[in-house]
Amino acid sequence: MAVSMIGVGVCTALAAVFGSTVVVVALFGRSGVFIGPFGAALFLARTQQADESVRTQVFTIGAGLKVTASAVGAALIGLAAPRPGSVQLLLAAGSPLLAGGVAIGALLLWDLPAGAVLKWCVIRCTITFGSHRGWSGSRLLCQHSRAMPLPHAGSRNW
């Protein structure tokens, strides 16, 4: 997912640099190629991680958050309306680049001593979230396909 976000950001940033309509259209097309796997991975993760009894709520809340974030992003980029289109595209490219960079940084930190804080936060959030929806939280599957055992959601022995 991080690579998809970075790919979208790079294509958007490059579209700001090139003046040729053909190149810009090709870059936006390439951006769509990057966003496709991101959407598929997002829906797969929601389907696999959400209990069947709350899956509809998870998808609905996820969609609501996405629409809300899009509205906030549109309002923020609206502040740049007096700026040239290339500046606006560079600003828009910053969000996926930042998100992808943070995700890759988190994955790199995961196995380092500094990653202990990250692991604690993920475990704590998983247990807290899991206990609110009745999920036992027995395992957390990481992005890099390793599994990390977690205590039962009601357990505080971590």
TIVO-2410 file (N, C-alpha, C; in nm, 3 decimals):
# residues 158
REC num residu      c1      c2      c3 atome chaine
REC   1      M   0.082  -0.118   0.000     N      A
REC   1      M   0.000   0.000   0.000    CA      A
REC   1      M   0.087   0.126   0.000     C      A
REC   2      A   0.200   0.118   0.069     N      A
REC   2      A   0.289   0.235   0.074    CA      A
REC   2      A   0.345   0.266  -0.064     C      A
REC   3      V   0.382   0.163  -0.138     N      A
REC   3      V   0.435   0.184  -0.272    CA      A
REC   3      V   0.329   0.245  -0.362     C      A
REC   4      S   0.204   0.202  -0.346     N      A
REC   4      S   0.095   0.261  -0.425    CA      A
REC   4      S   0.082   0.410  -0.396     C      A
REC   5      M   0.087   0.446  -0.268     N      A
REC   5      M   0.073   0.588  -0.232    CA      A
REC   5      M   0.189   0.670  -0.288     C      A
REC   6      I   0.309   0.617  -0.275     N      A
REC   6      I   0.425   0.690  -0.329    CA      A
REC   6      I   0.415   0.701  -0.480     C      A
REC   7      G   0.370   0.595  -0.547     N      A
REC   7      G   0.353   0.600  -0.692    CA      A
REC   7      G   0.254   0.707  -0.735     C      A
REC   8      V   0.144   0.718  -0.663     N      A
REC   8      V   0.045   0.822  -0.693    CA      A
REC   8      V   0.106   0.960  -0.672     C      A
REC   9      G   0.178   0.977  -0.562     N      A
REC   9      G   0.240   1.106  -0.532    CA      A
REC   9      G   0.344   1.147  -0.635     C      A
REC  10      V   0.427   1.052  -0.675     N      A
REC  10      V   0.531   1.082  -0.775    CA      A
REC  10      V   0.467   1.119  -0.909     C      A
REC  11      C   0.365   1.043  -0.951     N      A
REC  11      C   0.298   1.075  -1.078    CA      A
REC  11      C   0.233   1.213  -1.073     C      A
REC  12      T   0.171   1.245  -0.960     N      A
REC  12      T   0.107   1.377  -0.947    CA      A
REC  12      T   0.211   1.488  -0.946     C      A
REC  13      A   0.322   1.467  -0.876     N      A
REC  13      A   0.429   1.568  -0.872    CA      A
REC  13      A   0.490   1.588  -1.011     C      A
REC  14      L   0.511   1.479  -1.083     N      A
REC  14      L   0.566   1.491  -1.219    CA      A
REC  14      L   0.469   1.562  -1.313     C      A
REC  15      A   0.339   1.541  -1.293     N      A
REC  15      A   0.239   1.610  -1.375    CA      A
REC  15      A   0.248   1.761  -1.355     C      A
REC  16      A   0.290   1.803  -1.236     N      A
REC  16      A   0.305   1.946  -1.210    CA      A
REC  16      A   0.423   2.005  -1.286     C      A
REC  17      V   0.523   1.922  -1.313     N      A
REC  17      V   0.645   1.970  -1.377    CA      A
REC  17      V   0.631   1.978  -1.528     C      A
REC  18      F   0.564   1.880  -1.588     N      A
REC  18      F   0.554   1.875  -1.734    CA      A
REC  18      F   0.438   1.959  -1.783     C      A
REC  19      G   0.460   2.031  -1.892     N      A
REC  19      G   0.357   2.117  -1.949    CA      A
REC  19      G   0.279   2.051  -2.060     C      A
REC  20      S   0.328   1.939  -2.110     N      A
REC  20      S   0.262   1.871  -2.221    CA      A
REC  20      S   0.136   1.799  -2.174     C      A
REC  21      T   0.026   1.825  -2.241     N      A
REC  21      T  -0.101   1.762  -2.205    CA      A
REC  21      T  -0.092   1.611  -2.219     C      A
REC  22      V  -0.026   1.563  -2.323     N      A
REC  22      V  -0.013   1.419  -2.346    CA      A
REC  22      V   0.062   1.354  -2.230     C      A
REC  23      V   0.170   1.415  -2.184     N      A
REC  23      V   0.250   1.360  -2.074    CA      A
REC  23      V   0.168   1.363  -1.944     C      A
REC  24      V   0.098   1.471  -1.921     N      A
REC  24      V   0.016   1.483  -1.798    CA      A
REC  24      V  -0.093   1.377  -1.797     C      A
REC  25      V  -0.161   1.357  -1.909     N      A
REC  25      V  -0.265   1.254  -1.917    CA      A
REC  25      V  -0.204   1.116  -1.893     C      A
REC  26      A  -0.087   1.090  -1.952     N      A
REC  26      A  -0.019   0.961  -1.930    CA      A
REC  26      A   0.019   0.943  -1.783     C      A
REC  27      L   0.064   1.050  -1.717     N      A
REC  27      L   0.100   1.041  -1.575    CA      A
REC  27      L  -0.022   1.016  -1.488     C      A
REC  28      F  -0.133   1.080  -1.519     N      A
REC  28      F  -0.255   1.054  -1.442    CA      A
REC  28      F  -0.305   0.911  -1.466     C      A
REC  29      G  -0.286   0.861  -1.588     N      A
REC  29      G  -0.319   0.721  -1.615    CA      A
REC  29      G  -0.232   0.627  -1.534     C      A
REC  30      R  -0.103   0.657  -1.526     N      A
REC  30      R  -0.010   0.575  -1.446    CA      A
REC  30      R  -0.048   0.584  -1.298     C      A
REC  31      S  -0.092   0.700  -1.255     N      A
REC  31      S  -0.137   0.716  -1.117    CA      A
REC  31      S  -0.252   0.621  -1.086     C      A
REC  32      G  -0.343   0.605  -1.182     N      A
REC  32      G  -0.454   0.512  -1.165    CA      A
REC  32      G  -0.407   0.368  -1.154     C      A
REC  33      V  -0.298   0.334  -1.223     N      A
REC  33      V  -0.241   0.200  -1.213    CA      A
REC  33      V  -0.190   0.176  -1.070     C      A
REC  34      F  -0.137   0.278  -1.008     N      A
REC  34      F  -0.088   0.263  -0.870    CA      A
REC  34      F  -0.202   0.258  -0.769     C      A
REC  35      I  -0.308   0.332  -0.792     N      A
REC  35      I  -0.416   0.338  -0.694    CA      A
REC  35      I  -0.504   0.212  -0.697     C      A
REC  36      G  -0.506   0.141  -0.810     N      A
REC  36      G  -0.585   0.019  -0.821    CA      A
REC  36      G  -0.549  -0.086  -0.716     C      A
REC  37      P  -0.421  -0.127  -0.706     N      A
REC  37      P  -0.384  -0.225  -0.604    CA      A
REC  37      P  -0.408  -0.175  -0.461     C      A
REC  38      F  -0.396  -0.044  -0.441     N      A
REC  38      F  -0.422   0.013  -0.308    CA      A
REC  38      F  -0.567  -0.011  -0.268     C      A
REC  39      G  -0.659   0.020  -0.359     N      A
REC  39      G  -0.801  -0.001  -0.330    CA      A
REC  39      G  -0.833  -0.147  -0.305     C      A
REC  40      A  -0.776  -0.235  -0.387     N      A
REC  40      A  -0.801  -0.378  -0.370    CA      A
REC  40      A  -0.747  -0.427  -0.235     C      A
REC  41      A  -0.628  -0.383  -0.197     N      A
REC  41      A  -0.570  -0.424  -0.069    CA      A
REC  41      A  -0.651  -0.370   0.048     C      A
REC  42      L  -0.700  -0.247   0.035     N      A
REC  42      L  -0.782  -0.187   0.140    CA      A
REC  42      L  -0.911  -0.267   0.162     C      A
REC  43      F  -0.979  -0.299   0.053     N      A
REC  43      F  -1.104  -0.376   0.066    CA      A
REC  43      F  -1.078  -0.517   0.116     C      A
REC  44      L  -0.968  -0.578   0.073     N      A
REC  44      L  -0.934  -0.712   0.120    CA      A
REC  44      L  -0.905  -0.711   0.270     C      A
REC  45      A  -0.829  -0.612   0.315     N      A
REC  45      A  -0.797  -0.602   0.459    CA      A
REC  45      A  -0.923  -0.580   0.541     C      A
REC  46      R  -1.011  -0.494   0.493     N      A
REC  46      R  -1.137  -0.472   0.566    CA      A
REC  46      R  -1.220  -0.600   0.573     C      A
REC  47      T  -1.225  -0.673   0.461     N      A
REC  47      T  -1.304  -0.796   0.457    CA      A
REC  47      T  -1.245  -0.902   0.549     C      A
REC  48      Q  -1.112  -0.917   0.547     N      A
REC  48      Q  -1.048  -1.022   0.626    CA      A
REC  48      Q  -1.043  -0.989   0.775     C      A
REC  49      Q  -1.028  -0.863   0.811     N      A
REC  49      Q  -1.007  -0.826   0.950    CA      A
REC  49      Q  -1.135  -0.795   1.027     C      A
REC  50      A  -1.242  -0.763   0.957     N      A
REC  50      A  -1.367  -0.727   1.025    CA      A
REC  50      A  -1.453  -0.851   1.044     C      A
REC  51      D  -1.506  -0.867   1.163     N      A
REC  51      D  -1.601  -0.976   1.187    CA      A
REC  51      D  -1.721  -0.958   1.095     C      A
REC  52      E  -1.781  -1.068   1.057     N      A
REC  52      E  -1.895  -1.061   0.966    CA      A
REC  52      E  -2.009  -0.979   1.025     C      A
REC  53      S  -2.024  -0.983   1.157     N      A
REC  53      S  -2.134  -0.911   1.221    CA      A
REC  53      S  -2.119  -0.759   1.215     C      A
REC  54      V  -1.997  -0.709   1.199     N      A
REC  54      V  -1.974  -0.564   1.196    CA      A
REC  54      V  -1.913  -0.517   1.064     C      A
REC  55      R  -1.902  -0.607   0.968     N      A
REC  55      R  -1.836  -0.573   0.840    CA      A
REC  55      R  -1.904  -0.456   0.772     C      A
REC  56      T  -2.036  -0.451   0.772     N      A
REC  56      T  -2.108  -0.341   0.708    CA      A
REC  56      T  -2.073  -0.208   0.774     C      A
REC  57      Q  -2.066  -0.207   0.907     N      A
REC  57      Q  -2.031  -0.084   0.978    CA      A
REC  57      Q  -1.888  -0.042   0.947     C      A
REC  58      V  -1.797  -0.139   0.937     N      A
REC  58      V  -1.657  -0.107   0.907    CA      A
REC  58      V  -1.647  -0.041   0.770     C      A
REC  59      F  -1.714  -0.098   0.671     N      A
REC  59      F  -1.711  -0.039   0.536    CA      A
REC  59      F  -1.778   0.098   0.535     C      A
REC  60      T  -1.889   0.113   0.606     N      A
REC  60      T  -1.961   0.240   0.608    CA      A
REC  60      T  -1.879   0.348   0.676     C      A
REC  61      I  -1.820   0.315   0.790     N      A
REC  61      I  -1.737   0.413   0.861    CA      A
REC  61      I  -1.613   0.447   0.779     C      A
REC  62      G  -1.553   0.346   0.716     N      A
REC  62      G  -1.438   0.372   0.630    CA      A
REC  62      G  -1.472   0.466   0.516     C      A
REC  63      A  -1.587   0.444   0.452     N      A
REC  63      A  -1.630   0.531   0.343    CA      A
REC  63      A  -1.657   0.673   0.393     C      A
REC  64      G  -1.719   0.682   0.510     N      A
REC  64      G  -1.746   0.814   0.568    CA      A
REC  64      G  -1.619   0.890   0.600     C      A
REC  65      L  -1.522   0.820   0.656     N      A
REC  65      L  -1.394   0.885   0.686    CA      A
REC  65      L  -1.323   0.929   0.559     C      A
REC  66      K  -1.331   0.847   0.455     N      A
REC  66      K  -1.267   0.882   0.328    CA      A
REC  66      K  -1.331   1.007   0.268     C      A
REC  67      V  -1.463   1.014   0.269     N      A
REC  67      V  -1.533   1.130   0.214    CA      A
REC  67      V  -1.501   1.255   0.297     C      A
REC  68      T  -1.499   1.239   0.429     N      A
REC  68      T  -1.468   1.352   0.517    CA      A
REC  68      T  -1.326   1.401   0.493     C      A
REC  69      A  -1.232   1.309   0.483     N      A
REC  69      A  -1.093   1.348   0.457    CA      A
REC  69      A  -1.079   1.415   0.321     C      A
REC  70      S  -1.154   1.366   0.222     N      A
REC  70      S  -1.150   1.429   0.090    CA      A
REC  70      S  -1.203   1.572   0.096     C      A
REC  71      A  -1.307   1.593   0.173     N      A
REC  71      A  -1.363   1.728   0.187    CA      A
REC  71      A  -1.264   1.821   0.256     C      A
REC  72      V  -1.198   1.771   0.359     N      A
REC  72      V  -1.097   1.853   0.429    CA      A
REC  72      V  -0.982   1.885   0.334     C      A
REC  73      G  -0.939   1.784   0.257     N      A
REC  73      G  -0.832   1.807   0.159    CA      A
REC  73      G  -0.871   1.909   0.054     C      A
REC  74      A  -0.996   1.900   0.006     N      A
REC  74      A  -1.044   1.997  -0.093    CA      A
REC  74      A  -1.047   2.137  -0.034     C      A
REC  75      A  -1.088   2.149   0.091     N      A
REC  75      A  -1.090   2.281   0.156    CA      A
REC  75      A  -0.949   2.336   0.171     C      A
REC  76      L  -0.855   2.250   0.209     N      A
REC  76      L  -0.717   2.296   0.225    CA      A
REC  76      L  -0.655   2.337   0.092     C      A
REC  77      I  -0.677   2.257  -0.011     N      A
REC  77      I  -0.620   2.292  -0.141    CA      A
REC  77      I  -0.690   2.415  -0.198     C      A
REC  78      G  -0.814   2.440  -0.154     N      A
REC  78      G  -0.884   2.562  -0.195    CA      A
REC  78      G  -0.811   2.687  -0.151     C      A
REC  79      L  -0.737   2.677  -0.041     N      A
REC  79      L  -0.656   2.792   0.004    CA      A
REC  79      L  -0.547   2.826  -0.095     C      A
REC  80      A  -0.509   2.727  -0.179     N      A
REC  80      A  -0.405   2.750  -0.278    CA      A
REC  80      A  -0.463   2.791  -0.413     C      A
REC  81      A  -0.592   2.820  -0.419     N      A
REC  81      A  -0.658   2.853  -0.545    CA      A
REC  81      A  -0.591   2.967  -0.621     C      A
REC  82      P  -0.540   3.070  -0.554     N      A
REC  82      P  -0.474   3.177  -0.629    CA      A
REC  82      P  -0.341   3.135  -0.692     C      A
REC  83      R  -0.287   3.025  -0.649     N      A
REC  83      R  -0.158   2.977  -0.700    CA      A
REC  83      R  -0.176   2.908  -0.835     C      A
REC  84      P  -0.067   2.897  -0.912     N      A
REC  84      P  -0.075   2.825  -1.041    CA      A
REC  84      P  -0.111   2.678  -1.019     C      A
REC  85      G  -0.164   2.614  -1.122     N      A
REC  85      G  -0.203   2.474  -1.117    CA      A
REC  85      G  -0.087   2.382  -1.081     C      A
REC  86      S   0.033   2.414  -1.127     N      A
REC  86      S   0.148   2.329  -1.096    CA      A
REC  86      S   0.178   2.329  -0.946     C      A
REC  87      V   0.161   2.443  -0.881     N      A
REC  87      V   0.182   2.450  -0.736    CA      A
REC  87      V   0.075   2.369  -0.665     C      A
REC  88      Q  -0.047   2.378  -0.712     N      A
REC  88      Q  -0.156   2.301  -0.651    CA      A
REC  88      Q  -0.132   2.150  -0.666     C      A
REC  89      L  -0.083   2.108  -0.783     N      A
REC  89      L  -0.053   1.966  -0.802    CA      A
REC  89      L   0.060   1.920  -0.710     C      A
REC  90      L   0.161   2.004  -0.693     N      A
REC  90      L   0.270   1.968  -0.601    CA      A
REC  90      L   0.220   1.956  -0.457     C      A
REC  91      L   0.132   2.046  -0.418     N      A
REC  91      L   0.074   2.036  -0.284    CA      A
REC  91      L  -0.010   1.909  -0.270     C      A
REC  92      A  -0.088   1.878  -0.373     N      A
REC  92      A  -0.170   1.756  -0.369    CA      A
REC  92      A  -0.083   1.631  -0.368     C      A
REC  93      A   0.032   1.636  -0.432     N      A
REC  93      A   0.122   1.521  -0.434    CA      A
REC  93      A   0.185   1.496  -0.298     C      A
REC  94      G   0.190   1.599  -0.215     N      A
REC  94      G   0.253   1.585  -0.083    CA      A
REC  94      G   0.182   1.486   0.007     C      A
REC  95      S   0.051   1.479   0.001     N      A
REC  95      S  -0.025   1.391   0.090    CA      A
REC  95      S   0.005   1.243   0.068     C      A
REC  96      P  -0.006   1.191  -0.055     N      A
REC  96      P   0.027   1.049  -0.072    CA      A
REC  96      P   0.175   1.019  -0.051     C      A
REC  97      L   0.262   1.115  -0.085     N      A
REC  97      L   0.405   1.093  -0.060    CA      A
REC  97      L   0.434   1.083   0.089     C      A
REC  98      L   0.372   1.171   0.166     N      A
REC  98      L   0.389   1.167   0.311    CA      A
REC  98      L   0.333   1.037   0.369     C      A
REC  99      A   0.214   0.998   0.327     N      A
REC  99      A   0.152   0.875   0.377    CA      A
REC  99      A   0.237   0.753   0.343     C      A
REC 100      G   0.284   0.745   0.221     N      A
REC 100      G   0.370   0.633   0.181    CA      A
REC 100      G   0.501   0.632   0.257     C      A
REC 101      G   0.560   0.749   0.276     N      A
REC 101      G   0.685   0.757   0.351    CA      A
REC 101      G   0.669   0.716   0.496     C      A
REC 102      V   0.560   0.759   0.558     N      A
REC 102      V   0.533   0.721   0.697    CA      A
REC 102      V   0.513   0.570   0.707     C      A
REC 103      A   0.439   0.512   0.612     N      A
REC 103      A   0.415   0.367   0.614    CA      A
REC 103      A   0.545   0.289   0.598     C      A
REC 104      I   0.630   0.331   0.506     N      A
REC 104      I   0.758   0.261   0.487    CA      A
REC 104      I   0.846   0.280   0.610     C      A
REC 105      G   0.848   0.400   0.665     N      A
REC 105      G   0.925   0.424   0.787    CA      A
REC 105      G   0.879   0.336   0.902     C      A
REC 106      A   0.748   0.320   0.915     N      A
REC 106      A   0.693   0.235   1.021    CA      A
REC 106      A   0.735   0.090   1.001     C      A
REC 107      L   0.732   0.043   0.876     N      A
REC 107      L   0.772  -0.095   0.848    CA      A
REC 107      L   0.921  -0.116   0.875     C      A
REC 108      L   1.002  -0.016   0.842     N      A
REC 108      L   1.147  -0.027   0.868    CA      A
REC 108      L   1.177  -0.026   1.017     C      A
REC 109      L   1.101   0.054   1.093     N      A
REC 109      L   1.122   0.061   1.237    CA      A
REC 109      L   1.073  -0.063   1.311     C      A
REC 110      W   0.983  -0.138   1.248     N      A
REC 110      W   0.916  -0.249   1.315    CA      A
REC 110      W   1.014  -0.346   1.379     C      A
REC 111      D   1.124  -0.377   1.310     N      A
REC 111      D   1.218  -0.477   1.361    CA      A
REC 111      D   1.337  -0.416   1.436     C      A
REC 112      L   1.343  -0.285   1.446     N      A
REC 112      L   1.452  -0.220   1.519    CA      A
REC 112      L   1.411  -0.198   1.664     C      A
REC 113      P   1.507  -0.173   1.754     N      A
REC 113      P   1.469  -0.145   1.894    CA      A
REC 113      P   1.370  -0.030   1.907     C      A
REC 114      A   1.383   0.070   1.820     N      A
REC 114      A   1.290   0.183   1.825    CA      A
REC 114      A   1.149   0.138   1.787     C      A
REC 115      G   1.141   0.025   1.717     N      A
REC 115      G   1.011  -0.027   1.677    CA      A
REC 115      G   0.929  -0.081   1.793     C      A
REC 116      A   0.991  -0.095   1.909     N      A
REC 116      A   0.916  -0.144   2.026    CA      A
REC 116      A   0.801  -0.050   2.059     C      A
REC 117      V   0.824   0.079   2.043     N      A
REC 117      V   0.717   0.176   2.069    CA      A
REC 117      V   0.606   0.158   1.967     C      A
REC 118      L   0.644   0.142   1.840     N      A
REC 118      L   0.546   0.120   1.735    CA      A
REC 118      L   0.467  -0.009   1.761     C      A
REC 119      K   0.535  -0.116   1.797     N      A
REC 119      K   0.468  -0.243   1.826    CA      A
REC 119      K   0.370  -0.226   1.942     C      A
REC 120      W   0.413  -0.156   2.046     N      A
REC 120      W   0.326  -0.136   2.161    CA      A
REC 120      W   0.200  -0.060   2.120     C      A
REC 121      C   0.217   0.045   2.037     N      A
REC 121      C   0.102   0.124   1.993    CA      A
REC 121      C   0.006   0.039   1.910     C      A
REC 122      V   0.060  -0.042   1.819     N      A
REC 122      V  -0.025  -0.126   1.734    CA      A
REC 122      V  -0.097  -0.229   1.819     C      A
REC 123      I  -0.025  -0.292   1.911     N      A
REC 123      I  -0.086  -0.393   1.997    CA      A
REC 123      I  -0.194  -0.329   2.083     C      A
REC 124      R  -0.164  -0.217   2.141     N      A
REC 124      R  -0.260  -0.149   2.229    CA      A
REC 124      R  -0.386  -0.110   2.151     C      A
REC 125      C  -0.366  -0.052   2.031     N      A
REC 125      C  -0.481  -0.011   1.950    CA      A
REC 125      C  -0.562  -0.133   1.907     C      A
REC 126      T  -0.494  -0.240   1.872     N      A
REC 126      T  -0.563  -0.361   1.827    CA      A
REC 126      T  -0.644  -0.420   1.941     C      A
REC 127      I  -0.585  -0.426   2.060     N      A
REC 127      I  -0.655  -0.484   2.174    CA      A
REC 127      I  -0.773  -0.395   2.213     C      A
REC 128      T  -0.750  -0.265   2.215     N      A
REC 128      T  -0.858  -0.173   2.252    CA      A
REC 128      T  -0.970  -0.180   2.151     C      A
REC 129      F  -0.935  -0.172   2.023     N      A
REC 129      F  -1.038  -0.178   1.918    CA      A
REC 129      F  -1.106  -0.313   1.920     C      A
REC 130      G  -1.026  -0.420   1.934     N      A
REC 130      G  -1.082  -0.554   1.934    CA      A
REC 130      G  -1.177  -0.577   2.049     C      A
REC 131      S  -1.146  -0.524   2.166     N      A
REC 131      S  -1.232  -0.548   2.281    CA      A
REC 131      S  -1.365  -0.475   2.267     C      A
REC 132      H  -1.368  -0.366   2.190     N      A
REC 132      H  -1.493  -0.294   2.171    CA      A
REC 132      H  -1.585  -0.361   2.072     C      A
REC 133      R  -1.531  -0.449   1.989     N      A
REC 133      R  -1.617  -0.516   1.891    CA      A
REC 133      R  -1.623  -0.666   1.913     C      A
REC 134      G  -1.576  -0.714   2.027     N      A
REC 134      G  -1.588  -0.854   2.060    CA      A
REC 134      G  -1.489  -0.945   1.989     C      A
REC 135      W  -1.385  -0.889   1.931     N      A
REC 135      W  -1.285  -0.968   1.858    CA      A
REC 135      W  -1.176  -1.011   1.954     C      A
REC 136      S  -1.130  -1.134   1.945     N      A
REC 136      S  -1.033  -1.183   2.041    CA      A
REC 136      S  -0.893  -1.127   2.018     C      A
REC 137      G  -0.862  -1.081   1.899     N      A
REC 137      G  -0.732  -1.020   1.872    CA      A
REC 137      G  -0.617  -1.115   1.890     C      A
REC 138      S  -0.630  -1.239   1.844     N      A
REC 138      S  -0.529  -1.339   1.871    CA      A
REC 138      S  -0.402  -1.320   1.790     C      A
REC 139      R  -0.410  -1.258   1.671     N      A
REC 139      R  -0.290  -1.239   1.590    CA      A
REC 139      R  -0.301  -1.107   1.511     C      A
REC 140      L  -0.191  -1.042   1.494     N      A
REC 140      L  -0.185  -0.921   1.413    CA      A
REC 140      L  -0.099  -0.954   1.291     C      A
REC 141      L  -0.155  -0.948   1.173     N      A
REC 141      L  -0.079  -0.977   1.053    CA      A
REC 141      L  -0.012  -0.849   1.006     C      A
REC 142      C   0.117  -0.855   0.989     N      A
REC 142      C   0.193  -0.737   0.951    CA      A
REC 142      C   0.200  -0.726   0.800     C      A
REC 143      Q   0.231  -0.607   0.751     N      A
REC 143      Q   0.239  -0.578   0.609    CA      A
REC 143      Q   0.345  -0.666   0.542     C      A
REC 144      H   0.450  -0.699   0.614     N      A
REC 144      H   0.558  -0.777   0.554    CA      A
REC 144      H   0.541  -0.927   0.581     C      A
REC 145      S   0.418  -0.972   0.591     N      A
REC 145      S   0.374  -1.111   0.597    CA      A
REC 145      S   0.427  -1.191   0.715     C      A
REC 146      R   0.469  -1.127   0.821     N      A
REC 146      R   0.505  -1.197   0.943    CA      A
REC 146      R   0.387  -1.187   1.038     C      A
REC 147      A   0.370  -1.286   1.117     N      A
REC 147      A   0.259  -1.282   1.214    CA      A
REC 147      A   0.316  -1.262   1.353     C      A
REC 148      M   0.249  -1.180   1.430     N      A
REC 148      M   0.293  -1.151   1.566    CA      A
REC 148      M   0.182  -1.191   1.662     C      A
REC 149      P   0.208  -1.285   1.754     N      A
REC 149      P   0.101  -1.325   1.845    CA      A
REC 149      P   0.065  -1.213   1.941     C      A
REC 150      L  -0.063  -1.202   1.968     N      A
REC 150      L  -0.113  -1.103   2.062    CA      A
REC 150      L  -0.191  -1.173   2.172     C      A
REC 151      P  -0.196  -1.114   2.288     N      A
REC 151      P  -0.277  -1.174   2.394    CA      A
REC 151      P  -0.425  -1.157   2.363     C      A
REC 152      H  -0.507  -1.229   2.435     N      A
REC 152      H  -0.652  -1.217   2.420    CA      A
REC 152      H  -0.694  -1.073   2.451     C      A
REC 153      A  -0.799  -1.025   2.386     N      A
REC 153      A  -0.843  -0.886   2.400    CA      A
REC 153      A  -0.870  -0.849   2.546     C      A
REC 154      G  -0.917  -0.941   2.626     N      A
REC 154      G  -0.946  -0.911   2.764    CA      A
REC 154      G  -0.823  -0.918   2.854     C      A
REC 155      S  -0.714  -0.972   2.804     N      A
REC 155      S  -0.594  -0.990   2.882    CA      A
REC 155      S  -0.517  -0.858   2.894     C      A
REC 156      R  -0.457  -0.835   3.004     N      A
REC 156      R  -0.372  -0.717   3.024    CA      A
REC 156      R  -0.229  -0.760   3.054     C      A
REC 157      N  -0.191  -0.881   3.011     N      A
REC 157      N  -0.057  -0.935   3.040    CA      A
REC 157      N   0.039  -0.908   2.925     C      A
REC 158      W   0.041  -0.789   2.876     N      A
REC 158      W   0.133  -0.755   2.767    CA      A
REC 158      W   0.220  -0.642   2.811     C      A
***
